[in-house]
Amino acid sequence: MRWKDIPLVFKIFAYAFLIFFTIVTVMPFMYFLSLSVSNYQDTFKIFIFPRDLNFSNYQRAFETVDLGLHFRNSVYITASALFLNLTTGSMAAYAMARFKFPLREPIYNLFLAGLIFSYEALLIPLFLNAKQFDLLNKPYTLPIIYATVGLPLTIFILRAFFESLPTEVMDAAMVDGANAFQTFFRIALPMSRSGLVTVGLFQFVFYWDDFALSFTLISDPELRPLSSGLARLYGEYFIDYPVLAAALVVTVTPVIIVFLLSQKQLVRGITMGAVK
């Protein structure tokens, strides 16, 4: 049924639901944005716009917890984990989609089983293993663990994309002399760009926002990312909510920017995945 054939009353309900959903989604961020430029005395009084704008909260946030350091740590951890995850995950997904080898399906099902369990349930084993192998408070610990934890989702999404690619194109490349690696990097990956962007965005949000793993495995404040570094703003008897809100705005802004820049690729990737 086309949109113009839908009765007016259903269109009204659809638009009303979308407006309500948008308000519910945007309001928390707008509240923190407003709180970040307010005075502490107005913390529990403001609704949307504070009476006096106080941008010094951002300066105090950078000075109190060194947001610049934690921001650089987050960029390093997220970029490293994304590179490791997408590189190894795409290769594994391509192999499981295009090559026949013993135990291919059991191995794939084993990866799928990783989607069932929440990584929070593995915090204690991860901590004990990291302690045993001297991986606590190391700059490379979180990228390795993040990349590993995200592998099931990456393989699950990318395998579907690789299976949907026309085999004629890759067969033609191999007839022309391309080996498996050349076919993968020059043919399969460019044709699956939407899938890479989609899974990359999902993993980016997880890596950037994660608190439990970074707080458990990294106790050195100099190595913590933004998500766990902000814990220093929670005092035992006092919390400066405007400063905390300013730090949260700084933390969530990169995620919003990345989604705004990649929304077309994200929609295309989700749509293609649904069709396939």
N, C-alpha and C positions, 0 to 999 in steps of 0.2 A: 504494500500500500504506500502510495506516494504521500508526501507531507501535505500537499494541498488538498488531498482527499480526506484527511483526518478531520473529524468534527471540531468546531471551534472550542467547545467546552474542554476537550482533551488537550488542545493546544494551550489553553489558559492554564490548566493544571500542570502541564509540562514546563511552561515558562515559570510558573510560580515555584515549582520544585527546584528548577535550576537557579533561580534568584536566591531562594532560601539556602540552597547548598553552597552557593558562592559566598553569601554573607557568613555562614557558619565557618567556612574555610578561611576567609580573609580576616575576619574579626580578631582572632587571637594574635595574628601578626600585627595588625593595626594597633591593638592594645599595647603590645610590647614596644612598638615603634613610638607610640605616644608616651608611654611610661619612661622610655629612655631619654626623653628631653624634658622631663618634669622634675620638680623638686621633691625631696623626700617627704616633706610635709603634705604634699598633694598625692601621695602614693595611692591612698585608698579613697580619694575624692574624684579623680579624673574619670571621665567616661570615654571620650575620644580625643579631644584636643586639650592640652594643659593650658593654664592661664598664662604662664610665662615659660618661654622656651629656654632650656638649660642644656646646652650642648657640652658643657664641661663633664657630664657623666661619661662621655666617650673617652675623654682624656684620662679621667680617673680610672676607667676600666683598663686602658692600655698600661697605665702606671702600676695599678694594683697587682695584676696577674701577668703582666708582660704579654698582652695579646699578640703582639708582633711575633714573638718567639713561638707561641703555640700555633699561630696561623701558619708559619713556615713549616712547623712539624706536621701539621695536618696536610699541607700541600705535598710534602715529601712522602708521607705515609700513603696518602690516597693515590698519588701518581704511581708510586712503586707497586702498590698492591694491584692497581688496575692493569699496569703493564704485565705483571706476572700472571694475573688471572686471565686476561684476554689472550695472552700468548699461548699459555699452556692449555687453557680451556678450548680455544678455537682449534688447536691442533688435535686435541683428543676428540672433540666433536666431529671434526672432519674425518678422522680415522674411523670412528664408529659409524659414520654415515656412508662412507664410500668404500671401505675395505672390508673384506670378509676374512675373519681370523677366528681361531678357537676361543670360546668363552666371550665372544663379543657382547651378546645380549646379557649374560649374567653380570659382566663388568658394568654395562650401562645401567642395569637395574640396581646395582650396588650404589652407583652415584645417585640415582633417583631416590634411594632410601635416605640419602643425606638431606633431602628436602623435607622429610617427615619430622626430623628431630630439630628442635630449636638449639642454636649454639649455646644459649645460656645453660642448657643442661650439661654442657661439656666444660664449663668453666673450671671446675675442680680438677678433672683429668688434664686439661690444658695447662693449668697452673703447675701441677705436679710434674708433668713432662718438661715444661719450660724450665722449672727449677733443676730437674735432673740433668738437663743438657746445657745448663748455664745460659739460658736465653732470657732471663729476667733482666729488665732495664737495659736492653740492647736496641740500638736504632733500627736493626733489621728484623726484629721479632714480629712486630705488628704487620708489616707488609707481607711476610711469609704466611702468617696465620690467617690474615684477611683473605689473601689470594686462595688459600686452601679451602677455607670455609665457604667461599663463594663459588667454588668449582661446580657443584651440582647444578645450580641454577644456570650458569654459563653453558655447560654442556647440554642441558635440557633444551634451552632456547636455540642455541646455534646448530644443534644436530638437526632440528626441524628445518632450519633454513638451508643447510647444506643438502639435505635429502630432496628438497624441492627444486634445486638447481638442475637445469637441463644437462643430462649426461653427454649429449652430443657435443656441447661446447668443450667440455673437459677432455672428451675422447679425441676431438680434433686437435687440441693442444698437445696431447701426448703423441698423436700421430706425427705432428710437426717436430717432435724431438724433445718436448718439455718433460722433465721428470716430475715425480710426485710433489716435491717441494715447490718447483716452479709453477705447477698447476695450482697448487694451494695458494701461494702468495700472489700470483698474477691474475688468476681467474676466479677462484672461489671466494677469497676475501673481498675483493672489490664488489663482486655481485651480492655479497651478504652485508654490505655496509649498514643497511637499516637495522639488521639484527645485531650487529656489533654496537651500534649507537644505543639501541634499546637496552641490551644487557649491561652496557657500560654505565648508563644512567642509573639503573637499579643498583648496581654495585657501588657507584659513586656515592649515592645517598647513604647506603649502609656503612661504607668506610668512613665517610665524613661525620656521620651522626653517632656512630657507635660509642657507647660509654662503658659498658660492662667489661669488654676485653681490654680496652686501653687502661681502665682504672685498676683492673686486676693484675695485669702483667707488667705495667709500667708504674713504678712508684717515684721515680726520679722526676721532679717537676720540669727539669730542663728537656726531657724527652717526651713529655705528654702533649697530645694534640689538643685542639680547642675543646672538644667535648668533655674530656676529663680534667683539663686545666682549669675550667670554670668552677670546679668544686672548691677552689680556694676562696671563692666569693661567698660561700656559705659559712658564716660565722656561727659559733656555738650559741651566742646570745643575741646577735644582731646581724641582720641582712640588709644591705643597702640595695633595695629593689630597683631604683632607677639605674644604678651602675650595673647591676646584674642584667637588667633589660637591655642596656646598651651593648653589653658583651654578647647577649643572645642574638641581637640584631646583626652584629658583625659576623656571628657564627652562621646564621641561616642565610644571609645575603648571597654568598657564592652558590648555594644550592638553587636559589630562585633564578639567579642569572644564568646558570647552566641550563636549567629547564627552559627558560625563555629562548635561549639561543638554539636549543635542540628540539623544540617541541614538534616541528614538522617531521623530523626524522623519527622521533618517538612515536607519533601517531601512525606514520607510514609503517614502521616496524611492527607495532602492535596489530595493525590492520592486516598486514601481510601474514603475520604469524597466525592470526585467527582464520584467514582464508585457507592457509595451507593446512 
